[in-house]
Amino acid sequence: MIQDNIIDISLFAGSDLKSRATVSKIIAIVDQRYEKSVVFDFSNVKFATRSFLDEFYNAFLKNNDSGVIVEVINLSENIASLLESVKSTQNKSKSHFALSNKVLRFSSVSEVNKYLSTLSM
């Protein structure tokens, strides 16, 4: 339901928010309304994946260049906690593994185990 500028997100995306693609549908709804401000009401949302919240955060909360003021209300404790986790990881650099073309050869399983035990995780 949309009343004034409040969007009950569950009416457009369901009570289980599972995919990044769902955020695209929500963006289209917001774009059609040309709102100055939007309030997303999560009161009927029971579950949200990290993928959904990551995409939602990036689209509406992180760098909101659209000029639309966005507010989120009625998040469950679990969803609010996950959204905070998403926020805290947004600006961290991704770790990269150094790859080598070197081929290792072992003569036994115990040699493999010995080598693997020296690797830091």
N, C-alpha and C positions, 0 to 999 in steps of 0.2 A: 504494500500500500504506500502511496506517496501522498502525504499531507504536507502542504506548504513545501518545506524543503527536507522533510524526513522520509527516508527510504527504508522500508522494512526489507532488509536484504534477503530474508528467507522467501519472500514472495517471488523474487526474481531468480534466486539461485538455489532455493531449497534449504532445508535445515542442516544438511551435511555439505559443507563447502570443500570440495575435493580437488579441483583442478585449476590450473592457471588460466585455462580457456574461459572459465566462468567469469573471471575478472574482465575479460574483453566484453562480455555481455553487459556487465555493470557499467563499464566505461561508455558504451553506446547509449545506455539509458541516461546517464548523467549528461552526455553531450547533447542529446535530444532536448533536454530540459533547459539548457543554457542558464543554469542556476548561478547565482553569486555565491551561494553557500549550500552545502549538502551535509545532512546528518545521516549517517548510516546506523540504523538500529539493528543490533545483533541479538535482540531479546529472544527471538525464536530459533536461533542457530544453536544446534546441539554439538556440532563437530566441525572443525576446520583443519585442513592439513597445513603443514609448514609451507608446501608449495603454493597453496592458495594465498596464505598470509604474506608470503614473500612477494608475490606478484601484486597483491592488493597494496602492500606497503609501498612498493616501488611506483605504482600507478597513482596513488592518491595521497600518500603521506610523506614520502621521502623528499622529492624535489618537485613540489607542486608548482609547475610553471604556468598552469592554466588560469591562475587568478581566482579559482574557485576555492572558497574556504571550506575545508573538510573537517568534520567532527565524527567521532565514533563513540556510540553509547551502548550501554547494556551488554558489554562483553562478559561472558562467563569467566570465572577465575582461571580456568584452564586455557581458554582462548587468549585472554589478556596476557597470561604468562608466556605463551608461545609467541605472541606478537612482540612482547618485550625481547624475547630471545632473537627473533628475526631482526629487530632494530639494532641490537647490540652486535650483530655479525655483518651488518651491511658495509662497513667501511674497512673491514679487515682484508688484507691481501690474501690471495689464495696461495697455498703452498704448492710448490712444483717439485717434481721428482727429477733428479738428474739421471738421465739415461746414458748407458754406456754400450758401446758395440762389443765390448769384451765378452768372450764366451768362456764360461767356467766349466771345467770338467772335474767330475768326482769319480772315485773308484768304488765308493760304497755309500750306503745310506748314512752311516755314522759320520762320514766326512761331510755330507750335506748338512746333517744336523749340527755338526760343530761349526760349520760356516754360518748357518742361519742364526745360531745363538750369538754370534758376534755382531750381527746387524742391530742397529739401534732403531727403535720404533717411536 
